[in-house]
Amino acid sequence: MDDGLLVTNLHYTNYIDIPRGTETGMTKDGLFIVKNGEVIGAAKNMRFTDNFLNLFSQMELSRETFQAVTWLEMALTVPAIRINSMNFSSRTKH
């Protein structure tokens, strides 16, 4: 990625409109600004509000970078993903 945001952790996600697949959530402890392919600093946490179909249609899986995560008390190893455009609707004050 040349320029953009690197999201490494989401605090929660909740559906706003289940039939349409619209959800919202917050980044947590891991939102970084990327310029010219390098992380140049941290950004304030942000709220996203977007549609799963929109996100899935833009998703690219990495073949090299995997991350161990815990979800519902299960340890998972998942690939990093890239999404070309995600709707961030607001930012936090902390």
HUSUL-V19348 format. One record per backbone hydrogen bond with DSSP energy under -0.5 kcal/mol. NH is the residue of the N-H (numbers start at 1). CO is the residue of the C=O. Records with the same first field share a line. If there is no record, write none. Layout:
NH=CO  CO
This chain:
4=34
6=32
7=5
8=6  30
9=30
11=26
12=26
14=24
16=22
17=22
21=17  18
22=17
23=50
24=14
25=48
26=12
27=46
28=9
32=6
33=41
34=4
35=38
37=2
38=35
40=33
41=33
43=31
47=90
48=25
49=87
50=23
52=21
55=51
56=52
57=53
58=54  55
59=56
60=82
62=80
66=64
67=78
69=76
71=74
74=71
76=69  74
78=67  76
80=65
82=60
84=58
88=86
89=47  87
90=47
92=45
